[in-house]
Amino acid sequence: MTIRQTAEALGLKVRTIREWVKTDRIKAEKVGNYWVIPESEIEREEIKERANKGREHSRRIKESIELGMRECDRQDSEESI
């Protein structure tokens, strides 16, 4: 699988998978201009756990940003009264 396909399969960003390849967290082989990641790597429990943690971390950041934006909107509303 390519880096893009791997990212889609794991629900992560392409740059995350590139970083994992660069730091040897996931095994990949360079074929021409592309990195190829064996499907057996994607099925490894360690990779699945990392992907789950990454998605959970992203979800918490998104929620924090949304909460902060709602708080700013609330403060703006109070100031305009």
Secondary structure, 3 states (H helix, E strand, C coil): CCHHHHHHHHCCCHHHHHHHHHCCCCCCEEECCEEECCHHHHHCHHHHHHHHHHHHHHHHHHHHHHHHHHHHHHHHHHHCC
